[in-house]
Amino acid sequence: MKKIRLFCNAGMSTSMLVKKMEEVAQNKGIDVEIIAYPLNDLSAKMDEADIILLGPQVGYEEKRVKGLCEPKGIPVGVIPMTDYGMMNGENVLTFALGL
C-alpha cells in the first residue's frame, strides 16, 4: 500500500481532493492510503509517507520540503494548479504515483 500525504495551508479543499483521489483508486483497484494535513504538520507526519504532495498554494515550500524528504527517499511534488482547481482526482493520483 502506498501512503500519499497531501500538505496545504488549512486542508479544506485538499480534503475534497483526497476523496476524489480515493474514489479513483478504489475504482481502479489501486491500494493507497491518502490523508491531507496542514503544512505545519509536515515534520510530524512525513515519516509515515511514501509520497508527499504539496497544494499549489504552498508550492513555494517545495525546495525546503524536498530538502527534508528526499534524503529519506520520499518523493515530493506540487499538485498542478489546473488539476487542483478542477479537483481532478484521477490526474492527481496518476501524478503522485509517477513521482
Biopython code that builds the backbone (N, CA, C, O; Angstrom):
import numpy as np
from Bio.PDB.StructureBuilder import StructureBuilder

atoms = [
    (1, "MET", "N", (0.832, -1.188, 0.000)),
    (1, "MET", "CA", (0.000, 0.000, 0.000)),
    (1, "MET", "C", (0.874, 1.248, 0.000)),
    (1, "MET", "O", (1.778, 1.393, 0.823)),
    (2, "LYS", "N", (0.587, 2.141, -0.934)),
    (2, "LYS", "CA", (1.295, 3.425, -0.993)),
    (2, "LYS", "C", (0.586, 4.414, -0.074)),
    (2, "LYS", "O", (-0.640, 4.526, -0.081)),
    (3, "LYS", "N", (1.382, 5.124, 0.713)),
    (3, "LYS", "CA", (0.836, 6.144, 1.613)),
    (3, "LYS", "C", (1.151, 7.515, 1.038)),
    (3, "LYS", "O", (2.301, 7.956, 1.026)),
    (4, "ILE", "N", (0.099, 8.180, 0.561)),
    (4, "ILE", "CA", (0.239, 9.501, -0.041)),
    (4, "ILE", "C", (-0.245, 10.528, 0.972)),
    (4, "ILE", "O", (-1.335, 10.397, 1.529)),
    (5, "ARG", "N", (0.564, 11.542, 1.205)),
    (5, "ARG", "CA", (0.200, 12.611, 2.130)),
    (5, "ARG", "C", (0.180, 13.928, 1.375)),
    (5, "ARG", "O", (1.135, 14.272, 0.678)),
    (6, "LEU", "N", (-0.911, 14.659, 1.518)),
    (6, "LEU", "CA", (-1.060, 15.972, 0.905)),
    (6, "LEU", "C", (-0.925, 17.026, 1.991)),
    (6, "LEU", "O", (-1.503, 16.903, 3.070)),
    (7, "PHE", "N", (-0.165, 18.049, 1.694)),
    (7, "PHE", "CA", (0.017, 19.143, 2.646)),
    (7, "PHE", "C", (-0.366, 20.461, 1.978)),
    (7, "PHE", "O", (0.009, 20.727, 0.837)),
    (8, "CYS", "N", (-1.119, 21.276, 2.711)),
    (8, "CYS", "CA", (-1.536, 22.574, 2.198)),
    (8, "CYS", "C", (-1.676, 23.532, 3.376)),
    (8, "CYS", "O", (-1.231, 23.229, 4.483)),
    (9, "ASN", "N", (-2.293, 24.686, 3.139)),
    (9, "ASN", "CA", (-2.448, 25.672, 4.211)),
    (9, "ASN", "C", (-3.357, 25.157, 5.321)),
    (9, "ASN", "O", (-2.907, 24.951, 6.448)),
    (10, "ALA", "N", (-4.626, 24.952, 5.006)),
    (10, "ALA", "CA", (-5.594, 24.577, 6.044)),
    (10, "ALA", "C", (-6.141, 23.175, 5.854)),
    (10, "ALA", "O", (-6.370, 22.466, 6.834)),
    (11, "GLY", "N", (-6.353, 22.763, 4.624)),
    (11, "GLY", "CA", (-6.788, 21.401, 4.383)),
    (11, "GLY", "C", (-8.214, 21.215, 3.899)),
    (11, "GLY", "O", (-8.609, 20.083, 3.622)),
    (12, "MET", "N", (-9.005, 22.272, 3.784)),
    (12, "MET", "CA", (-10.399, 22.099, 3.382)),
    (12, "MET", "C", (-10.521, 21.601, 1.945)),
    (12, "MET", "O", (-11.065, 20.520, 1.716)),
    (13, "SER", "N", (-10.030, 22.363, 0.978)),
    (13, "SER", "CA", (-10.166, 21.936, -0.413)),
    (13, "SER", "C", (-9.322, 20.693, -0.672)),
    (13, "SER", "O", (-9.694, 19.861, -1.499)),
    (14, "THR", "N", (-8.214, 20.556, 0.008)),
    (14, "THR", "CA", (-7.377, 19.373, -0.176)),
    (14, "THR", "C", (-8.107, 18.126, 0.302)),
    (14, "THR", "O", (-7.934, 17.054, -0.278)),
    (15, "SER", "N", (-8.912, 18.245, 1.340)),
    (15, "SER", "CA", (-9.693, 17.105, 1.812)),
    (15, "SER", "C", (-10.702, 16.650, 0.758)),
    (15, "SER", "O", (-10.955, 15.453, 0.616)),
    (16, "MET", "N", (-11.273, 17.591, 0.026)),
    (16, "MET", "CA", (-12.181, 17.223, -1.067)),
    (16, "MET", "C", (-11.411, 16.477, -2.159)),
    (16, "MET", "O", (-11.906, 15.499, -2.719)),
    (17, "LEU", "N", (-10.215, 16.941, -2.450)),
    (17, "LEU", "CA", (-9.390, 16.288, -3.466)),
    (17, "LEU", "C", (-9.027, 14.869, -3.028)),
    (17, "LEU", "O", (-9.006, 13.955, -3.851)),
    (18, "VAL", "N", (-8.742, 14.683, -1.751)),
    (18, "VAL", "CA", (-8.431, 13.350, -1.221)),
    (18, "VAL", "C", (-9.587, 12.389, -1.504)),
    (18, "VAL", "O", (-9.360, 11.260, -1.941)),
    (19, "LYS", "N", (-10.804, 12.821, -1.263)),
    (19, "LYS", "CA", (-11.976, 11.970, -1.518)),
    (19, "LYS", "C", (-12.055, 11.561, -2.983)),
    (19, "LYS", "O", (-12.338, 10.404, -3.296)),
    (20, "LYS", "N", (-11.805, 12.510, -3.878)),
    (20, "LYS", "CA", (-11.837, 12.216, -5.316)),
    (20, "LYS", "C", (-10.730, 11.229, -5.695)),
    (20, "LYS", "O", (-10.951, 10.319, -6.494)),
    (21, "MET", "N", (-9.550, 11.412, -5.123)),
    (21, "MET", "CA", (-8.436, 10.501, -5.399)),
    (21, "MET", "C", (-8.758, 9.101, -4.881)),
    (21, "MET", "O", (-8.462, 8.110, -5.549)),
    (22, "GLU", "N", (-9.356, 9.015, -3.702)),
    (22, "GLU", "CA", (-9.710, 7.709, -3.130)),
    (22, "GLU", "C", (-10.743, 6.993, -3.986)),
    (22, "GLU", "O", (-10.673, 5.775, -4.153)),
    (23, "GLU", "N", (-11.703, 7.736, -4.529)),
    (23, "GLU", "CA", (-12.710, 7.135, -5.411)),
    (23, "GLU", "C", (-12.056, 6.528, -6.640)),
    (23, "GLU", "O", (-12.372, 5.405, -7.030)),
    (24, "VAL", "N", (-11.139, 7.276, -7.250)),
    (24, "VAL", "CA", (-10.436, 6.786, -8.439)),
    (24, "VAL", "C", (-9.624, 5.540, -8.093)),
    (24, "VAL", "O", (-9.662, 4.548, -8.821)),
    (25, "ALA", "N", (-8.891, 5.592, -6.983)),
    (25, "ALA", "CA", (-8.064, 4.452, -6.577)),
    (25, "ALA", "C", (-8.927, 3.214, -6.350)),
    (25, "ALA", "O", (-8.562, 2.114, -6.765)),
    (26, "GLN", "N", (-10.064, 3.394, -5.693)),
    (26, "GLN", "CA", (-10.952, 2.259, -5.417)),
    (26, "GLN", "C", (-11.488, 1.675, -6.730)),
    (26, "GLN", "O", (-11.517, 0.457, -6.904)),
    (27, "ASN", "N", (-11.907, 2.540, -7.640)),
    (27, "ASN", "CA", (-12.444, 2.075, -8.925)),
    (27, "ASN", "C", (-11.401, 1.350, -9.764)),
    (27, "ASN", "O", (-11.739, 0.458, -10.543)),
    (28, "LYS", "N", (-10.140, 1.727, -9.609)),
    (28, "LYS", "CA", (-9.064, 1.110, -10.394)),
    (28, "LYS", "C", (-8.348, 0.000, -9.635)),
    (28, "LYS", "O", (-7.431, -0.621, -10.171)),
    (29, "GLY", "N", (-8.754, -0.255, -8.401)),
    (29, "GLY", "CA", (-8.110, -1.302, -7.613)),
    (29, "GLY", "C", (-6.699, -0.960, -7.175)),
    (29, "GLY", "O", (-5.866, -1.850, -7.009)),
    (30, "ILE", "N", (-6.425, 0.320, -6.988)),
    (30, "ILE", "CA", (-5.096, 0.769, -6.551)),
    (30, "ILE", "C", (-5.113, 0.888, -5.028)),
    (30, "ILE", "O", (-5.972, 1.563, -4.459)),
    (31, "ASP", "N", (-4.166, 0.234, -4.381)),
    (31, "ASP", "CA", (-4.116, 0.188, -2.920)),
    (31, "ASP", "C", (-3.315, 1.372, -2.385)),
    (31, "ASP", "O", (-2.084, 1.342, -2.357)),
    (32, "VAL", "N", (-4.027, 2.412, -1.964)),
    (32, "VAL", "CA", (-3.378, 3.606, -1.426)),
    (32, "VAL", "C", (-4.096, 4.062, -0.158)),
    (32, "VAL", "O", (-5.268, 3.759, 0.068)),
    (33, "GLU", "N", (-3.353, 4.796, 0.651)),
    (33, "GLU", "CA", (-3.914, 5.498, 1.796)),
    (33, "GLU", "C", (-3.562, 6.963, 1.592)),
    (33, "GLU", "O", (-2.387, 7.316, 1.501)),
    (34, "ILE", "N", (-4.578, 7.814, 1.521)),
    (34, "ILE", "CA", (-4.360, 9.223, 1.213)),
    (34, "ILE", "C", (-4.927, 10.057, 2.360)),
    (34, "ILE", "O", (-6.096, 9.919, 2.721)),
    (35, "ILE", "N", (-4.091, 10.918, 2.925)),
    (35, "ILE", "CA", (-4.508, 11.778, 4.033)),
    (35, "ILE", "C", (-3.968, 13.183, 3.783)),
    (35, "ILE", "O", (-2.839, 13.354, 3.322)),
    (36, "ALA", "N", (-4.793, 14.189, 4.093)),
    (36, "ALA", "CA", (-4.374, 15.585, 3.969)),
    (36, "ALA", "C", (-4.088, 16.167, 5.346)),
    (36, "ALA", "O", (-4.782, 15.884, 6.322)),
    (37, "TYR", "N", (-3.052, 16.984, 5.394)),
    (37, "TYR", "CA", (-2.651, 17.656, 6.626)),
    (37, "TYR", "C", (-2.301, 19.108, 6.318)),
    (37, "TYR", "O", (-1.983, 19.443, 5.177)),
    (38, "PRO", "N", (-2.361, 19.975, 7.337)),
    (38, "PRO", "CA", (-1.793, 21.318, 7.146)),
    (38, "PRO", "C", (-0.270, 21.222, 7.065)),
    (38, "PRO", "O", (0.333, 20.326, 7.656)),
    (39, "LEU", "N", (0.337, 22.137, 6.341)),
    (39, "LEU", "CA", (1.785, 22.114, 6.154)),
    (39, "LEU", "C", (2.533, 22.151, 7.479)),
    (39, "LEU", "O", (3.632, 21.605, 7.583)),
    (40, "ASN", "N", (1.959, 22.780, 8.481)),
    (40, "ASN", "CA", (2.609, 22.844, 9.799)),
    (40, "ASN", "C", (2.860, 21.464, 10.399)),
    (40, "ASN", "O", (3.715, 21.320, 11.273)),
    (41, "ASP", "N", (2.131, 20.449, 9.943)),
    (41, "ASP", "CA", (2.284, 19.087, 10.468)),
    (41, "ASP", "C", (3.331, 18.264, 9.717)),
    (41, "ASP", "O", (3.536, 17.092, 10.034)),
    (42, "LEU", "N", (3.988, 18.856, 8.740)),
    (42, "LEU", "CA", (4.924, 18.107, 7.893)),
    (42, "LEU", "C", (5.972, 17.348, 8.692)),
    (42, "LEU", "O", (6.155, 16.151, 8.473)),
    (43, "SER", "N", (6.657, 18.002, 9.603)),
    (43, "SER", "CA", (7.734, 17.337, 10.341)),
    (43, "SER", "C", (7.237, 16.125, 11.110)),
    (43, "SER", "O", (7.936, 15.116, 11.200)),
    (44, "ALA", "N", (6.038, 16.215, 11.663)),
    (44, "ALA", "CA", (5.489, 15.118, 12.459)),
    (44, "ALA", "C", (4.944, 13.987, 11.590)),
    (44, "ALA", "O", (4.886, 12.843, 12.042)),
    (45, "LYS", "N", (4.545, 14.283, 10.358)),
    (45, "LYS", "CA", (3.839, 13.299, 9.535)),
    (45, "LYS", "C", (4.635, 12.757, 8.356)),
    (45, "LYS", "O", (4.220, 11.772, 7.745)),
    (46, "MET", "N", (5.770, 13.370, 8.016)),
    (46, "MET", "CA", (6.451, 12.965, 6.777)),
    (46, "MET", "C", (6.995, 11.543, 6.826)),
    (46, "MET", "O", (7.082, 10.888, 5.787)),
    (47, "ASP", "N", (7.360, 11.052, 7.998)),
    (47, "ASP", "CA", (7.933, 9.710, 8.061)),
    (47, "ASP", "C", (6.910, 8.611, 7.818)),
    (47, "ASP", "O", (7.287, 7.459, 7.606)),
    (48, "GLU", "N", (5.616, 8.944, 7.844)),
    (48, "GLU", "CA", (4.597, 7.940, 7.561)),
    (48, "GLU", "C", (4.219, 7.935, 6.078)),
    (48, "GLU", "O", (3.327, 7.191, 5.670)),
    (49, "ALA", "N", (4.889, 8.755, 5.276)),
    (49, "ALA", "CA", (4.521, 8.917, 3.866)),
    (49, "ALA", "C", (5.466, 8.169, 2.937)),
    (49, "ALA", "O", (6.667, 8.070, 3.186)),
    (50, "ASP", "N", (4.887, 7.642, 1.852)),
    (50, "ASP", "CA", (5.680, 7.124, 0.734)),
    (50, "ASP", "C", (5.832, 8.198, -0.336)),
    (50, "ASP", "O", (6.827, 8.236, -1.060)),
    (51, "ILE", "N", (4.824, 9.077, -0.424)),
    (51, "ILE", "CA", (4.795, 10.150, -1.419)),
    (51, "ILE", "C", (4.208, 11.386, -0.744)),
    (51, "ILE", "O", (3.227, 11.283, -0.006)),
    (52, "ILE", "N", (4.799, 12.548, -0.990)),
    (52, "ILE", "CA", (4.275, 13.792, -0.437)),
    (52, "ILE", "C", (3.900, 14.726, -1.578)),
    (52, "ILE", "O", (4.689, 14.987, -2.487)),
    (53, "LEU", "N", (2.665, 15.221, -1.499)),
    (53, "LEU", "CA", (2.186, 16.218, -2.450)),
    (53, "LEU", "C", (1.926, 17.520, -1.708)),
    (53, "LEU", "O", (1.411, 17.528, -0.589)),
    (54, "LEU", "N", (2.290, 18.613, -2.352)),
    (54, "LEU", "CA", (2.014, 19.935, -1.807)),
    (54, "LEU", "C", (0.912, 20.582, -2.628)),
    (54, "LEU", "O", (0.904, 20.494, -3.856)),
    (55, "GLY", "N", (-0.018, 21.232, -1.940)),
    (55, "GLY", "CA", (-1.023, 22.014, -2.648)),
    (55, "GLY", "C", (-0.331, 23.166, -3.360)),
    (55, "GLY", "O", (0.701, 23.652, -2.897)),
    (56, "PRO", "N", (-0.894, 23.610, -4.492)),
    (56, "PRO", "CA", (-0.243, 24.688, -5.244)),
    (56, "PRO", "C", (-0.054, 25.968, -4.428)),
    (56, "PRO", "O", (0.872, 26.738, -4.683)),
    (57, "GLN", "N", (-0.933, 26.193, -3.445)),
    (57, "GLN", "CA", (-0.835, 27.415, -2.636)),
    (57, "GLN", "C", (0.379, 27.404, -1.712)),
    (57, "GLN", "O", (0.766, 28.452, -1.195)),
    (58, "VAL", "N", (0.987, 26.232, -1.495)),
    (58, "VAL", "CA", (2.218, 26.161, -0.701)),
    (58, "VAL", "C", (3.388, 25.643, -1.547)),
    (58, "VAL", "O", (4.389, 25.161, -1.015)),
    (59, "GLY", "N", (3.244, 25.752, -2.858)),
    (59, "GLY", "CA", (4.290, 25.298, -3.768)),
    (59, "GLY", "C", (5.622, 25.995, -3.541)),
    (59, "GLY", "O", (6.677, 25.446, -3.858)),
    (60, "TYR", "N", (5.574, 27.198, -2.995)),
    (60, "TYR", "CA", (6.810, 27.933, -2.700)),
    (60, "TYR", "C", (7.669, 27.204, -1.667)),
    (60, "TYR", "O", (8.847, 27.525, -1.510)),
    (61, "GLU", "N", (7.096, 26.227, -0.964)),
    (61, "GLU", "CA", (7.829, 25.452, 0.049)),
    (61, "GLU", "C", (8.495, 24.198, -0.547)),
    (61, "GLU", "O", (9.142, 23.438, 0.174)),
    (62, "GLU", "N", (8.335, 23.985, -1.853)),
    (62, "GLU", "CA", (8.813, 22.744, -2.467)),
    (62, "GLU", "C", (10.293, 22.473, -2.193)),
    (62, "GLU", "O", (10.649, 21.356, -1.819)),
    (63, "LYS", "N", (11.147, 23.458, -2.367)),
    (63, "LYS", "CA", (12.587, 23.238, -2.189)),
    (63, "LYS", "C", (12.893, 22.812, -0.749)),
    (63, "LYS", "O", (13.664, 21.880, -0.524)),
    (64, "ARG", "N", (12.290, 23.493, 0.213)),
    (64, "ARG", "CA", (12.519, 23.168, 1.629)),
    (64, "ARG", "C", (12.012, 21.760, 1.959)),
    (64, "ARG", "O", (12.686, 20.990, 2.642)),
    (65, "VAL", "N", (10.822, 21.442, 1.466)),
    (65, "VAL", "CA", (10.226, 20.132, 1.755)),
    (65, "VAL", "C", (11.047, 19.024, 1.094)),
    (65, "VAL", "O", (11.284, 17.978, 1.699)),
    (66, "LYS", "N", (11.478, 19.254, -0.139)),
    (66, "LYS", "CA", (12.337, 18.263, -0.800)),
    (66, "LYS", "C", (13.622, 18.049, -0.010)),
    (66, "LYS", "O", (14.100, 16.920, 0.103)),
    (67, "GLY", "N", (14.177, 19.111, 0.532)),
    (67, "GLY", "CA", (15.395, 19.004, 1.335)),
    (67, "GLY", "C", (15.212, 18.133, 2.563)),
    (67, "GLY", "O", (16.146, 17.461, 3.000)),
    (68, "LEU", "N", (14.008, 18.143, 3.120)),
    (68, "LEU", "CA", (13.704, 17.315, 4.288)),
    (68, "LEU", "C", (13.366, 15.877, 3.912)),
    (68, "LEU", "O", (13.753, 14.939, 4.608)),
    (69, "CYS", "N", (12.640, 15.709, 2.808)),
    (69, "CYS", "CA", (12.058, 14.405, 2.486)),
    (69, "CYS", "C", (12.887, 13.540, 1.549)),
    (69, "CYS", "O", (12.970, 12.327, 1.739)),
    (70, "GLU", "N", (13.496, 14.143, 0.548)),
    (70, "GLU", "CA", (14.195, 13.331, -0.445)),
    (70, "GLU", "C", (15.378, 12.556, 0.125)),
    (70, "GLU", "O", (15.639, 11.449, -0.347)),
    (71, "PRO", "N", (16.121, 13.080, 1.128)),
    (71, "PRO", "CA", (17.179, 12.252, 1.718)),
    (71, "PRO", "C", (16.621, 10.976, 2.376)),
    (71, "PRO", "O", (17.354, 10.004, 2.561)),
    (72, "LYS", "N", (15.342, 10.982, 2.722)),
    (72, "LYS", "CA", (14.691, 9.807, 3.312)),
    (72, "LYS", "C", (14.045, 8.932, 2.242)),
    (72, "LYS", "O", (13.393, 7.937, 2.558)),
    (73, "GLY", "N", (14.228, 9.307, 0.970)),
    (73, "GLY", "CA", (13.661, 8.527, -0.125)),
    (73, "GLY", "C", (12.184, 8.796, -0.359)),
    (73, "GLY", "O", (11.498, 7.982, -0.977)),
    (74, "ILE", "N", (11.688, 9.926, 0.126)),
    (74, "ILE", "CA", (10.278, 10.277, -0.043)),
    (74, "ILE", "C", (10.169, 11.326, -1.147)),
    (74, "ILE", "O", (10.611, 12.460, -0.963)),
    (75, "PRO", "N", (9.583, 10.961, -2.299)),
    (75, "PRO", "CA", (9.447, 11.946, -3.371)),
    (75, "PRO", "C", (8.420, 13.020, -3.020)),
    (75, "PRO", "O", (7.445, 12.769, -2.311)),
    (76, "VAL", "N", (8.666, 14.220, -3.536)),
    (76, "VAL", "CA", (7.807, 15.377, -3.267)),
    (76, "VAL", "C", (7.413, 16.005, -4.596)),
    (76, "VAL", "O", (8.242, 16.146, -5.496)),
    (77, "GLY", "N", (6.147, 16.378, -4.714)),
    (77, "GLY", "CA", (5.689, 17.078, -5.906)),
    (77, "GLY", "C", (4.633, 18.109, -5.544)),
    (77, "GLY", "O", (3.937, 17.983, -4.536)),
    (78, "VAL", "N", (4.526, 19.134, -6.388)),
    (78, "VAL", "CA", (3.488, 20.148, -6.211)),
    (78, "VAL", "C", (2.342, 19.799, -7.160)),
    (78, "VAL", "O", (2.549, 19.627, -8.361)),
    (79, "ILE", "N", (1.145, 19.697, -6.613)),
    (79, "ILE", "CA", (-0.028, 19.357, -7.416)),
    (79, "ILE", "C", (-0.219, 20.442, -8.482)),
    (79, "ILE", "O", (-0.247, 21.630, -8.158)),
    (80, "PRO", "N", (-0.349, 20.041, -9.746)),
    (80, "PRO", "CA", (-0.571, 21.041, -10.801)),
    (80, "PRO", "C", (-1.834, 21.868, -10.509)),
    (80, "PRO", "O", (-2.874, 21.322, -10.139)),
    (81, "MET", "N", (-1.725, 23.171, -10.679)),
    (81, "MET", "CA", (-2.808, 24.098, -10.345)),
    (81, "MET", "C", (-4.122, 23.746, -11.048)),
    (81, "MET", "O", (-5.188, 23.798, -10.436)),
    (82, "THR", "N", (-4.044, 23.389, -12.329)),
    (82, "THR", "CA", (-5.261, 23.068, -13.077)),
    (82, "THR", "C", (-5.966, 21.864, -12.478)),
    (82, "THR", "O", (-7.182, 21.890, -12.289)),
    (83, "ASP", "N", (-5.218, 20.808, -12.177)),
    (83, "ASP", "CA", (-5.821, 19.604, -11.603)),
    (83, "ASP", "C", (-6.371, 19.873, -10.212)),
    (83, "ASP", "O", (-7.410, 19.333, -9.831)),
    (84, "TYR", "N", (-5.675, 20.704, -9.461)),
    (84, "TYR", "CA", (-6.145, 21.062, -8.119)),
    (84, "TYR", "C", (-7.449, 21.856, -8.211)),
    (84, "TYR", "O", (-8.417, 21.565, -7.509)),
    (85, "GLY", "N", (-7.456, 22.850, -9.077)),
    (85, "GLY", "CA", (-8.631, 23.698, -9.233)),
    (85, "GLY", "C", (-9.850, 22.941, -9.730)),
    (85, "GLY", "O", (-10.978, 23.239, -9.337)),
    (86, "MET", "N", (-9.620, 21.956, -10.599)),
    (86, "MET", "CA", (-10.709, 21.152, -11.153)),
    (86, "MET", "C", (-11.048, 19.952, -10.254)),
    (86, "MET", "O", (-11.982, 19.200, -10.534)),
    (87, "MET", "N", (-10.274, 19.786, -9.168)),
    (87, "MET", "CA", (-10.454, 18.630, -8.275)),
    (87, "MET", "C", (-10.392, 17.323, -9.083)),
    (87, "MET", "O", (-11.217, 16.425, -8.911)),
    (88, "ASN", "N", (-9.390, 17.247, -9.967)),
    (88, "ASN", "CA", (-9.233, 16.088, -10.839)),
    (88, "ASN", "C", (-8.445, 15.006, -10.102)),
    (88, "ASN", "O", (-7.221, 14.923, -10.199)),
    (89, "GLY", "N", (-9.185, 14.185, -9.364)),
    (89, "GLY", "CA", (-8.573, 13.142, -8.561)),
    (89, "GLY", "C", (-7.759, 12.147, -9.361)),
    (89, "GLY", "O", (-6.720, 11.670, -8.904)),
    (90, "GLU", "N", (-8.237, 11.833, -10.563)),
    (90, "GLU", "CA", (-7.522, 10.865, -11.397)),
    (90, "GLU", "C", (-6.158, 11.389, -11.819)),
    (90, "GLU", "O", (-5.160, 10.675, -11.718)),
    (91, "ASN", "N", (-6.105, 12.619, -12.288)),
    (91, "ASN", "CA", (-4.821, 13.187, -12.711)),
    (91, "ASN", "C", (-3.858, 13.336, -11.540)),
    (91, "ASN", "O", (-2.665, 13.064, -11.672)),
    (92, "VAL", "N", (-4.379, 13.768, -10.391)),
    (92, "VAL", "CA", (-3.500, 13.970, -9.227)),
    (92, "VAL", "C", (-2.980, 12.628, -8.723)),
    (92, "VAL", "O", (-1.812, 12.525, -8.349)),
    (93, "LEU", "N", (-3.825, 11.600, -8.706)),
    (93, "LEU", "CA", (-3.366, 10.269, -8.290)),
    (93, "LEU", "C", (-2.293, 9.758, -9.245)),
    (93, "LEU", "O", (-1.270, 9.232, -8.806)),
    (94, "THR", "N", (-2.519, 9.907, -10.529)),
    (94, "THR", "CA", (-1.531, 9.479, -11.532)),
    (94, "THR", "C", (-0.225, 10.239, -11.352)),
    (94, "THR", "O", (0.853, 9.647, -11.420)),
    (95, "PHE", "N", (-0.313, 11.549, -11.122)),
    (95, "PHE", "CA", (0.865, 12.384, -10.880)),
    (95, "PHE", "C", (1.633, 11.872, -9.655)),
    (95, "PHE", "O", (2.853, 11.713, -9.698)),
    (96, "ALA", "N", (0.901, 11.618, -8.565)),
    (96, "ALA", "CA", (1.545, 11.160, -7.314)),
    (96, "ALA", "C", (2.255, 9.836, -7.524)),
    (96, "ALA", "O", (3.404, 9.675, -7.113)),
    (97, "LEU", "N", (1.586, 8.894, -8.155)),
    (97, "LEU", "CA", (2.174, 7.563, -8.331)),
    (97, "LEU", "C", (3.340, 7.576, -9.317)),
    (97, "LEU", "O", (4.138, 6.640, -9.350)),
    (98, "GLY", "N", (3.437, 8.632, -10.118)),
    (98, "GLY", "CA", (4.540, 8.758, -11.070)),
    (98, "GLY", "C", (5.781, 9.427, -10.499)),
    (98, "GLY", "O", (6.812, 9.506, -11.168)),
    (99, "LEU", "N", (5.686, 9.909, -9.265)),
    (99, "LEU", "CA", (6.840, 10.592, -8.660)),
    (99, "LEU", "C", (7.926, 9.603, -8.264)),
    (99, "LEU", "O", (8.966, 10.004, -7.742)),
]
sb = StructureBuilder()
sb.init_structure("model")
sb.init_model(0)
sb.init_chain("A")
sb.init_seg("    ")
for serial, (resi, resn, name, xyz) in enumerate(atoms, 1):
    if name == "N":
        sb.init_residue(resn, " ", resi, " ")
    sb.init_atom(name, np.array(xyz, "f"), 0.0, 1.0, " ", f" {name:<3s}", serial, name[0])
structure = sb.get_structure()
